[in-house]
Amino acid sequence: MRSHAPAYPVPFWIDRDDAPHVIRLVNMSDERVINLRATLLGSGHLVPLEPLTLEPGRSARLTLIGVESTDSIVVVR
């Protein structure tokens, strides 16, 4: 029988101080996050975010246009 490693913890703290138009993802882990991508599901528009590398302690800014806080979801991969 194989044992499974525990789930990998989500490394982000989400800064919603300027929501719903700006959201910042802060990498709270000790590891680099590679190929970070974000997409928007629902109404509005997410300013394109190139796949990026996010070093520990650094943040990525997600800018949303025409979004109501209750009808859209940002998916981070």
RACORBEL-V16625 format. One record per residue. N is the residue number from 1. RES is the residue in three letters. PHI is phi in whole degrees, 0 to 359 (* if undefined). PSI is psi in whole degrees, -180 to 180 (* if undefined). NEAR is the number of other ideal C-beta (glycine too) atoms within 10 Angstrom. Layout:
# RACORBEL-V16625
n->N res->RES phi->PHI psi->PSI near->NEAR
n->N res->RES phi->PHI psi->PSI near->NEAR
This chain:
# RACORBEL-V16625
n->1 res->MET phi->* psi->134 near->2
n->2 res->ARG phi->273 psi->140 near->3
n->3 res->SER phi->265 psi->147 near->4
n->4 res->HIS phi->253 psi->141 near->5
n->5 res->ALA phi->291 psi->151 near->5
n->6 res->PRO phi->298 psi->159 near->5
n->7 res->ALA phi->301 psi->145 near->6
n->8 res->TYR phi->284 psi->127 near->8
n->9 res->PRO phi->291 psi->146 near->8
n->10 res->VAL phi->290 psi->123 near->10
n->11 res->PRO phi->273 psi->7 near->16
n->12 res->PHE phi->255 psi->143 near->18
n->13 res->TRP phi->255 psi->134 near->11
n->14 res->ILE phi->256 psi->118 near->13
n->15 res->ASP phi->266 psi->111 near->14
n->16 res->ARG phi->254 psi->18 near->10
n->17 res->ASP phi->305 psi->-34 near->7
n->18 res->ASP phi->252 psi->15 near->12
n->19 res->ALA phi->294 psi->152 near->14
n->20 res->PRO phi->268 psi->7 near->16
n->21 res->HIS phi->265 psi->-23 near->13
n->22 res->VAL phi->223 psi->131 near->14
n->23 res->ILE phi->233 psi->136 near->22
n->24 res->ARG phi->247 psi->133 near->16
n->25 res->LEU phi->257 psi->122 near->22
n->26 res->VAL phi->252 psi->127 near->16
n->27 res->ASN phi->282 psi->106 near->20
n->28 res->MET phi->266 psi->3 near->13
n->29 res->SER phi->272 psi->176 near->15
n->30 res->ASP phi->268 psi->3 near->8
n->31 res->GLU phi->244 psi->153 near->11
n->32 res->ARG phi->287 psi->137 near->12
n->33 res->VAL phi->261 psi->125 near->18
n->34 res->ILE phi->251 psi->141 near->9
n->35 res->ASN phi->60 psi->43 near->9
n->36 res->LEU phi->296 psi->132 near->17
n->37 res->ARG phi->224 psi->153 near->12
n->38 res->ALA phi->221 psi->142 near->19
n->39 res->THR phi->226 psi->158 near->12
n->40 res->LEU phi->247 psi->130 near->17
n->41 res->LEU phi->250 psi->125 near->11
n->42 res->GLY phi->118 psi->-166 near->12
n->43 res->SER phi->282 psi->159 near->10
n->44 res->GLY phi->100 psi->-170 near->16
n->45 res->HIS phi->217 psi->137 near->12
n->46 res->LEU phi->257 psi->122 near->19
n->47 res->VAL phi->302 psi->128 near->12
n->48 res->PRO phi->307 psi->137 near->9
n->49 res->LEU phi->242 psi->114 near->17
n->50 res->GLU phi->298 psi->144 near->6
n->51 res->PRO phi->307 psi->129 near->10
n->52 res->LEU phi->225 psi->166 near->13
n->53 res->THR phi->256 psi->133 near->12
n->54 res->LEU phi->241 psi->112 near->20
n->55 res->GLU phi->288 psi->159 near->10
n->56 res->PRO phi->305 psi->134 near->13
n->57 res->GLY phi->83 psi->-10 near->10
n->58 res->ARG phi->270 psi->163 near->13
n->59 res->SER phi->233 psi->158 near->16
n->60 res->ALA phi->240 psi->136 near->18
n->61 res->ARG phi->262 psi->125 near->12
n->62 res->LEU phi->252 psi->121 near->19
n->63 res->THR phi->253 psi->126 near->14
n->64 res->LEU phi->246 psi->137 near->21
n->65 res->ILE phi->239 psi->133 near->10
n->66 res->GLY phi->67 psi->32 near->10
n->67 res->VAL phi->252 psi->132 near->21
n->68 res->GLU phi->266 psi->141 near->11
n->69 res->SER phi->298 psi->-18 near->10
n->70 res->THR phi->255 psi->-5 near->7
n->71 res->ASP phi->243 psi->9 near->11
n->72 res->SER phi->223 psi->156 near->17
n->73 res->ILE phi->228 psi->133 near->9
n->74 res->VAL phi->264 psi->127 near->19
n->75 res->VAL phi->255 psi->125 near->10
n->76 res->VAL phi->251 psi->131 near->16
n->77 res->ARG phi->234 psi->* near->8
